[in-house]
Amino acid sequence: MIFRKTALGLAAGLIAAVGAAQASAITGQSTSIIGTVNYEGFGDDGSGRGTGRYTAGNCSFDGMNTTCITTGDFVQNGDSADDPGGTGTFTFTQTFSGTVSPVLARSVTPGSNSLVFTSVGDAIFELTLTTNDNDVFTGIFPDDPFENSINFSLFLGNVATCTGLGMVPCSISNVGLTPGATITGATSLLAFSIPVIEPSPVPVPGALPLMAAGLAGVFGMRRKRS
């Protein structure tokens, strides 16, 4: 799921992550948002695509870990598995050890201002939704199994600040192609999809004794063979 939004005068969004396809999910997007996106360029990956280091949210360090937080309000999409059109608040966090983000990203194609993750290291992204009915939904990226991971995208607004580019235009792709260059801007949109995890079937009455009997038979056969 890739959303497009005008960023820095270009028809391109900043893709934070794309998770696995989800058949049943709580989907939506922000209606208000407070946070920042930061990207530090590492240079060309050899194919004309810029690479770099990524953080999302307003960050703080507690002496061991860095936590970056983005907050705001959201509305669920028409196909959401919970409450289509329902609203609430969200908290989106990126957490990693130390002060240097391990999250690496690169341009999707040469010259693209859209990024895709190439590595997240020990970083965890967590999204918590609190609906106006006081229901709470939480998802993380990456999850285990990966199919349970949230799918999310973050976008820069129309105003961003670049350093280290000289006379080169300020853009995500140009920063990625320039080692040491940075781009920082207010986050303008969060789009999300949290998979709905179906509970495991609960054995019906009478099933457990039958199951135990079956296991006893298997163990008995193994003992007899040995």
C-alpha positions, 0 to 999 in steps of 0.5 A: 500500500503506497500513498502519494502526497506532495512533499517539497513540491514533488509528487512523492511521499516518504515511505517509512515501511511496507509490511506484509499483505493483510487480508483483515486489518484495521486501516486508516490515516491521521487527521492531525499529526505532531512529529518530525522525519529525519534522514541522513544521506550515506551516498549512492548504492551503486545503482543511482539510488540514494541511501541513508539513516532514518528516524521518525518522531520527536526523539529523547534518550534515557541513557540506554534507549532512544524513543521517538514519538509521533502523536495525533488523531486518526480516522479509519478507512471505509474497509477497516475491520474495526469501525469504518469511519471511526475516529480516535487518537494514536501514538506511534513510536520508534525505539532503538538502543543507544543514540544512533538509529540503526534504521537504514533506507534507500530511494525506491528507484533512482531519483525517487523521493520515496524511501523503503527500509533496507534494515531496521537493526534492533529498532521497533516501531509500535502503533497504538490506536485509542478509539473514541469508544475506548477500544485500544489496538496495538501493532508493531513492526517488525513482528514475528511472524512477519505477517503480523507486522503493521504496515505504515507510511509516513510523509514529509510536509511541504516545508523541510530543511536540508543541510550539506547540499550546497546549491543542490535542491533540497529533496529526499533523493538528493540527500540520500545521494550526498554523504553527510547531508540531512533533511528534516521536516514536520510529518504531514501524514501517517497511513497505517494498517494493523492486521487483525490476529484471529484467536486460536480455536478453543477445544470443545468439551470432550476434545481434551480427553480424546487428545490426551488419549491420542497422545498416550497412544503415540507415546505408547507406540514409541515406548514399545518400539524402543 
